[in-house]
Amino acid sequence: EIVLTQSPGTLSLSPGERATLSCRASQSVSSSYLAWYQQKPGQAPRLLIYGASSRATGIPDRFSGSGSGTDFTLTISRLEPEDFAVYYCQQYGSSRALTFGGGTKVEIK
Amino acid sequence: EVQLVESGGGLVKPGGSLRLSCAASGFTFSNAWMSWVRQAPGKGLEWVGRIKSKTDGGTTDYAAPVKGRFTISRDDSKNTLYLQMNSLKTEDTAVYYCGILRHYYYYYMDVWGKGTTVTVSS
């Protein structure tokens, strides 16, 4: 089973700053099967990025995804107040299972 | 509007059973692959399992921690997804979300319900 490791665990930044979140897989992942989600307290996750780099409907262009193989990145170019949340990466593997990373919390510095 | 509404959560004793429902509206439910994801208090997201559309075989897959105890099913006539949970353990305590699983070339969940809370405790 592929394990996704997200880093850092917590990112302390100020509004307007750039956020770079990492998702590393224990073995190569198809880019088509790599997605990113945002979750705020008490809410369901919201899809941000699918296929490693395609923004979901309605997602602002300050969110971007990149990467391939075992290393993927979610970048938020300029943090808005509503972007402080927890972010998860997700992959689908040959075992027919979805797996999620442990999450990165982006908090206000 | 595409909507998913979970129900059926509650307090149950270890070893007990519970059935969750997920009512779907605003899309052609019978064509959709559906998935359950859970989140223990203060923890991250954990995939529970998935059911394909009947057109694609209607088969299910489960995460290792729930395999043999949980069963996902669907009633396309009622636009409803189910999660039957048996032999519940305290570690099954979580918010349970249902979601639409997109699977053509890409693989992701783009519509989620608000979740229903399951507490397993004596």
Interface residues (C-beta under 8 A of the other chain):
Chain A: E1 S32 Y33 A35 Y37 Q39 Q43 A44 P45 R46 L47 Y50 G51 S54 A56 T57 Y88 Q90 Y92 R96 A97 L98 T99 F100 G101 G102 G103
Chain B: S35 V37 G44 L45 E46 W47 R50 D61 A63 A64 Y97 L101 R102 Y105 Y106 Y107 Y108 M109 D110 W112 G113 K114 G115
